[in-house]
């Protein structure tokens, strides 16, 4: 991937590096906090105190999480803790350079550890000034199968904590078969063995509630946010009674989830898994003797027999009583939301130029008899678009976001603000692809230079986008300096804020196009 760097942007990064070099990392008594479970030591990096790999819970295999053990000996919390076990294909290795976000092996440094993956990280401007700052808890993507709180360079919370004078938290939790297998069909001790990854996240939020004041944060001013699978997890938390009161605001980025799996299907998998492993299909089944690899292999054999695993949250009736937004759950009626997607999402390479005739031919091949209707709807929604944009505009993720915002608005409770991120880097063929907003809203363009192009324009846009997220984190309203007035979404006006070099609110601009689409989530 060829990236052209503008001199002014390079100079800005150089100055930032000089400032940090002038403030070496320090540790010692001034970086220690005694949590409700025991004393820990982090480090001070310039103006930001950092604590990594803090244990927030413990759990036996396929069992709900419990509070971690208390300890008296000082623990060092200076490196990222283990990530949840996951297949190598889910750890973002060996990506094509055309679409590489810089995920590669050099950034995925945490070991995988089933027993030790329930950890979180904290970045804060102070641990001793008695100030109570807003708290932002970031939940990673990767579907429900992969990822971690550090699998993208831009997940680092230091810059946003410093820019916004807030406390930033991110976390790891159980994934795939260990976090989302439904074993409730076995009964007994497995009666709560469902939605375990979601239960982990609730435990992390409980840790934040009980400890974040020690880190300069306000437990009554917590915002949760997530992108892709993280957005799905946020959507699900909004319907979980156990999560009610643990956060005040919520952000869903390219992961709007209206419905989740249903137990009639998922319980069959748990029973079949026990039988495949030679265990009784009762609560006497013992899964502890098998390795993670053996569990995965058995799950594969079960699925090949036609029993779908799913490995996603389940509407079990207790932990998750209903589908999150079909209709919107009353659990979160009073929680303001920021919801949005990217213009491209998963159509990565947008470099090929096209004529209108070529673009329309491509659409006719995909859409069949709906093609003329689709072409007309696109041109109405984006009258100034280039022909090629018609072939890669996302409609699935966007449709889900619109429907989630509509469901939220129909409650008549707290508002939902809807955005569409259309900014495209000039230096590569990614376009406004899945996750392109991440380095901007997390104030980490400098950590994902190959993704954003690191141009002067990118750094300028970073200031605006991060200020939008910070405004919402502080107040539940994303309006900020430099942005046109942004009204909440409602059925009548359908306002979407276009986030680009020129931001503008549009009213139901793509309604006809969305009516031809379906929700991804």
N, C-alpha and C positions, 0 to 999 in steps of 0.2 A: 504494500500500500504506500503510495507516494504522498507525503504530506509537506506542504509548503508552510513554513513558519514565518510570520510577520515579525520584523525586528522589534517593534514596540512590545509585542506580547512576550517575546523572549527576554527582553529587558525587564519587564514586570516580574517574570518568574525569577530572574536572576536576583533582583532586589529582595524578593521574598526569601530566597535562599540565604542571602547575606544576613537578613534580620534574624532568621532562625539560627544561623551559625553563631551569631552574637549572643544567643541565649541557649547554652548547652542544656541537655536533658539532665535533670537532677532527681535524686530520690533520697529518702530518709524519713525521719520523724515528721517532717512537714508534709509528706505525701501519704500519711497513714490515716485510715478511717476504721473505727470499730463498728462494724455492722451488727445487726441483730444476731448474727451467727458467729462472729469472731473478728479479730483484727486483720486487716489487709494493708498491703503497701503497693502503691502504684508509682507513677513518676510524673514529674512536671516537665512539659515540653513547651518552652516559651511561656505563654500565658495560660496554657491549658493543662489541667491535671487529667491524667489518663490511667484507667484501671481496666485490665484485660483478663479474660478467663475467670471471672467471678462465678463461683458455683451458686446457682439459684434454686436448685432442686436436686433430688436423687430419685431413681426409679429402677425397679427390677424389670426384667424383660416382660413386655406386654401388660405391665401393671401401671395404674395411674401414678403420676409423680407425687412425691412427698417433700416436705421441707427438708433442706439439707441438714447434715449433722452439724452441731455446734462445735467450735474449736477454740482453743485458747492460745495456741502458738501462732505467731505472726505468719501470714501467708503472702508470698510474693505474687502479685497480679500485674505482671508487666509484659506478658506475651499472650497471644490469642490462645484460647483453649481448644480442645478437640472439636471437630465437626462430627455430625451424625454420619454413621456408615452409609455409603451410597456407592453405586457402581461407578467405575472410572469414566464411563461415557457421560455421566451426569456431573462430572467435575470440570467440564468446560475445557478439556484437554484437546490438543490436535485440531484446533479450529482452522478453517480456511482463512488465509491472510486477507482475503477480500472483505471478510466480515468480522475480523478479529477485533474484539474490544480490549485486548490486552488481558484476557482472562488467564492465559496459560499457566503452566506449572509453577513459574516463579512467584505467582501471586497466591496460589492455593497451598499455603504453608502449614495449615493445621493438620495434625494427624487425625485419623478417623478412630473414634472410641465410643462404643455403645454406652458404657457406664459413665463416661465423663463428658458427654456432649451437652449437658444441660448447663450452659455457661452464658454469661452476658458480658458486655463491655460498656464502659462509661467514659464519656468525655465531659469535662465541666470547667468553667472559668475559675471556680473557687470552691474550696471545701471548708473555709473558715470565716467567711464574711457575713454569715447569718442571712444572706439574701436568699429569696425563694424564686427561682427561675422557672419558666416554662420547660417542660420535659418533652422530648420527641423520641418515641420508641420506634425504631425502624425494623421491619420484619422482611427478611430476605426473600427473593424469588427462587425459581427453580422448580415450579410446580409444587407438588407435595412430595417430590421424590428426591430432589438434590438441592445443592447450594449450601451456603453458610453465611454468617454475618460478615465474612471477609472474603468472599469469592470474587468480588470486584474491587479494584483499587479505590473506586470512588465511594465505597461504603465506609471508609474511614471517617469518623465523626468529628475529628479535630476542627476542621475548617468551619463547619456550620456552627459548632458550639462557639467558636471565637467570633464569627461574623454576626451571630444573632444574640450573643450573651444568653444562651440557653444550655440545657443539659441534654446531651445526645446519648441514647442507649441503643445498642443492637444486640442480637442474641442468636444462639443456635438452639435447635430443638430436634426431637426425633422425627425421622422422615420415612418414606416408603413403607415397607412391610412392618418395620418396627414402630412407626408412628401412626399408621393409618389402616392397618389390618383390623377388621371387625371380628372379634372372637366372642361376642356376646351370645352367639348361638350355642356356645359350650356351657353357658350358665355358671352358677356358683361364683367362684373367685374371679371368673372372667366377665362378670356382669357389667363391669365398667371398662372393659378392655375394648374401647372404641374411641375414636377421636383423640387418641393419646397425644399426638403432636399438638393439637389444639389445647388440650389440657396442660401440656408443658408451657405453652405461651401464656396461659392464664397464670400459672405459677410464677413465671417471670414478671408479669404485671403485678402480682401480689408482692414480689420482692421489691419492685420499684415503689409500690405504695408504702411499704414498711421501712425502706432504707434511703430513698432518694433525697430526703431532706438533709441527710448527712453529707450529701454531695452537692449541696447548694440548689437542689431542685424542689419544686412544689408538687407534692403528690396529688393535689387537687387540680393541677393544670397539665395533665398528661394528654398528649396527642399520639395516636398510633398511626402508622403509615406503612404501606408496602406496595411493591410493584410486581406485576405478573402473578406468580403464585403467592407472593406476599400480599398482593391486593385481594386475592381469593381468601387468604387467611383473615385479613382485616374484615372483609365482607362477612365471614363466618362468625368472627368474634362479636359482631354487631347483633347477632341473634342468639348469643349464649348467655343465659342468666348468670352463670358464674363469673362472667367478665363485666357485668353491669357495675358501674361505679368505679371501675379501675382505670377508665380513661374518659376524657371530656370531649374529644374531637377525633375525627378519623379521616384518613386520606387513602383513596384507592386509585392506583395508577395501573392502567392496562391489565386489570384483573377483576373487573366487576362481576360478581357471582350472584346470580339470582336463585339458583337451586343447587342442592347437593345430592349425593347418592341416597338411596332409600334402603332400609334394612332388609327388606324382603329378598334383595339380591345379595347384599354384602355378607349377611350371616351365613349363607351357604358356603362362602369361601372359607370362613374360619373352621367350620366342621370338616370340609373337604381337606383342608391343610393338615388337620390333626390326623385324619385317616391316612393321608399320603405319607406321613412321617411315622406311621405305625403306632399312633397314640390313640387312646380312647376318645371318642367324640363327646367327652363330658368335661367337667371341671377338673378331672383327674389327669388330663393331658399335661405332659411336662415338656415344655419347649426349651428349657434352659440347657439341655444337653447338646443342642445343635448349634453349629456355627452359623454366622450370618449368611455365609455362602450356601450352606446346606438349606437354610430357610428359603433363600431366593430360588434355588434350584427346584425345591419342592413346589413353590408358588408357581413357577413356570410350568411344571407338569400339570398342576391343577388347572391352570388357565387353558392349556392345550386340550383339556377334556371338556372345555366349553363353559367353565365356571369362572366368571369374571371377577378379578380381584378388586379393581377400582383404586385402592390406596388413595382415598381422598376422604374428606369429612363426610359423615353420615347423619342423616336426620334420625337419630336414635330415639327421640321422644323425651330424653332427659337432659343430656349434656347439650344437645342441639335439638330443641323441641320442634322447630319448623324450618322450612327453607328460608334462607336469609332475606330475600327480597321478592318473594312471590306469595303473598305481598310482603312489604317491609315489616320486619319484626318490631313489635312494641317495645322490646328490650332497649332499643336504641332510638326511640322516637325523639328524645331530647338531645341527640348527638349531631352537631353540624358535620357536614361532609364536604370534602373536596374530591371530585371524581374526574378522571380524564383518560385520554389515550393519545397515541402518536399517529400521525397521518399515514405512515407506511406500515408500522408494526413488522410483520415477518416477511415482507417482500424486500430483500436487502439490496440487490444490485439494481440501481436506477440509472446507470450510466448511459445506456443505449438511447439515442435520440430516435423519435418516431414521427411520422406524419400522422395527420388525423385519420387518413385512410388505413394506415397500418394499425393504429390503435383501435379503430373501430372493428377491423377484421379480427384482432385478438380478442376483443370483447365478445364478438359474435360467436367465436369458437367456444368461449367459456360459458356464455349465458344462454345460448340457443335462442329459443323463441322470445325470451325476455330481453334480448339484446337492445332493441330499439328503445324500450322503456328505460333500460339501465343507462344507455348513452344520453338520453334526454335528461334523466335525473342528475347524472354527473355534471353535465354542462350547466344545468340550472344551479347546482350547489357551488360549483367552482368555475365561473364564467371566464376567469383569467388564467386557468390552468394550462399547462403544456399538454400536448396529446398523450405523451407517455404516462403522465400522472393518472390517467384514467385506467391504466392497466395495473397499477399497483396501489391505488388508494385502499386503505383498510376499511372494511365495513363490518367485520365480525366483532372485534373488540369494541369498536365505536358503538355498534348497536347495543351491546351489553351495557356500556356506560350510560347511554341515553335511557335505556329501560330502568337501570338502577336509579338514576336521578329522578325519573318520572315516578317510580315507586316511592322513593323518599319524599318527594313533593306531595304525593297523594295522602301521606300521613297527616299533613297539616301540623307537623312539629317543627323541629330545627331545620334550617335551610340546607340545601345542597347546591354547590357551585360546580359547574361543568366546564371543562377546558378541552381544547384540542391542540396538541403540540405539533406545529408544522415546520419548525426551524430545521434546516438541512445544512450540514457541513459542506463547504465548498471543496474540500480537499480529498474527498473519497466518495465512494458510491453507496454509502449507507442510507442516505436520505434521513427522514424523520422516522427511524426504525425503532423496533421494540427496545425500550430502555434508553433512548437517546436523551431523555430529559434528566436522567439520573445524575450525571456529573454537574449539571446546571443547578438543580434544586438542592443538591448536597454541597454546593459551593466547592466542587472538586474538579473543575475543568483541567487544572494543571496535573491531576493524577490520571487523566484519561486523554492525553494529548492526541494519541493516534485515532481516537474515536471522534473527538470534537474538532480536530484541526488546529486547536490552540491559537486561533487567529485573534486579532484585536477585537473583532466582532464577537467572537465566542466569549471572550472575557467580559465584554460589556454586557452581553446577554445574560451571562451568569449572574451578574449583580441584580438584574431585574427578576429573573426566575427565582433565585434563592430568596429574594425579598418577598415574593408572593407566598412562598411556602412558610417563611418566617412569620408573615402577617397572620396567616391562618393558624399557625401553631400558637401564636400569642392570643388571638382574639376570636378565632372561629370565622373570620371574614378575610378573604384573600386580597381585598383592595389595598393597593399600596401606591406610593408615588411613582409616576411614570406609566401608569396603567389607566386606560379609560374606565369609567364606572362599570363595575361588574355586578349585575343583578343575580340573585339566586335563580335557579332553574324552576320553571313552573310550566304546566301543560299549555297555557295560553301563549307565552312568549318563547319558551324553549331556548333561553339564552345560553350560548356556548362562547367562551372567551377563546379566541384564536391567539395562541402564544407563539410569536415570531418576532422578527426585527420590528415589524409594525403590528402591535397587538390591537385587536378590535373585537367587540362583542357582536355576534350574529344571532339572529332569531330564526330558529327552525330552518337553517339554511340548507340542510341536507335531509330533510324529513322524508321526501320521496325516495331518496337513495337508501335510507335506513329501512324503509318499508319493504324494500326488495332484499333485505339482508337478514341474517340471523345472528343471534348472540353466539360468540365463541364459548363463553363461560355459562 
